[in-house]
Amino acid sequence: MEIPVNLFKKAMRGKGALGVWSMSGSPLVAEALGCAGYDFVVLDMEHAPNDVPRMLPLLQAVAGTPAASLVRLPWNDTVIVKQVLDIGANSIMFPYVQNAEEARRAVAATRYPPDGVRGVAGMSRATRFGGVSGYFAKAADELCVVLQLETVEAVANLAEIAAVAGVDSIFIGPSDLSASMGLVGQVDHPSVQEVLAKAAKACAAVGKPVGILASSAARASDYFGYGYNWVASGSDLALMMGAAREAVKTIRRS
């Protein structure tokens, strides 16, 4: 048995990869999103009620769809990384990376010794329960490490963070970045948008794919125009609540 090809890693190397955020914690909803035409689904552990046991059925749900999955970790924690990789995640995003040292620590958690500190487990879902021949030598080739930069300090360190060996992509977190600029909740502020546009250009200059989360379809188009390679547009909960609120307004007006 061969190690599965990382579909997200392939998609984010081009331009125009479109995804969506999964916040509900529902495998059924995650599966539905994967069937909706998106290139990838972000399965969130940082701001959603998901731990490692809850993440397994989410990964299984998306695996049965045309979409790729990207797991956002709750923190740059070696133990959590090991567990998430063992249950079969092959694309993971580390939140709140501030500098090159934290980037190196993140990458090390995804690599087996001597290149890193990932613990060895032979009978995991990642190895197809021991069915992938030579998994330990091949694993890094099909892993995708995404680092989330979400402060002014982190964006200032973008070039040195992106240069760390094993970093596959950068993600710019617009909400926390706006907060660090003293403009919390004002992602659409011209000053924030200017920084986001410059970050995309900085990633292009160092040859590193870059992603972002958009609050609307229109803003997603803007981000692609800035040069972002992959954009997650909204979330399951935002899409549902937007449609629900609009339905309530329409009915109450009738």
Sequence and secondary structure as in RCSB ss.txt:
>XXXX:A:sequence
MEIPVNLFKKAMRGKGALGVWSMSGSPLVAEALGCAGYDFVVLDMEHAPNDVPRMLPLLQAVAGTPAASLVRLPW
NDTVIVKQVLDIGANSIMFPYVQNAEEARRAVAATRYPPDGVRGVAGMSRATRFGGVSGYFAKAADELCVVLQLE
TVEAVANLAEIAAVAGVDSIFIGPSDLSASMGLVGQVDHPSVQEVLAKAAKACAAVGKPVGILASSAARASDYFG
YGYNWVASGSDLALMMGAAREAVKTIRRS
>XXXX:A:secstr
      HHHHHTTSS EEEEEE S  HHHHHHHHTTT SEEEEESSSSS  HHHHHHHHHHHHTSSSEEEEE SS
S HHHHHHHHHTT  EEEES   SHHHHHHHHHHTS TTS      SSSTTTTTTTSTTHHHHGGGG EEEEEE 
SHHHHHTHHHHHTSTT  EEEE HHHHHHHTT TT TTSHHHHHHHHHHHHHHHHTT  EEEEESSHHHHHHHHH
HT SEEEEEEHHHHHHHHHHHHHHHHHH 
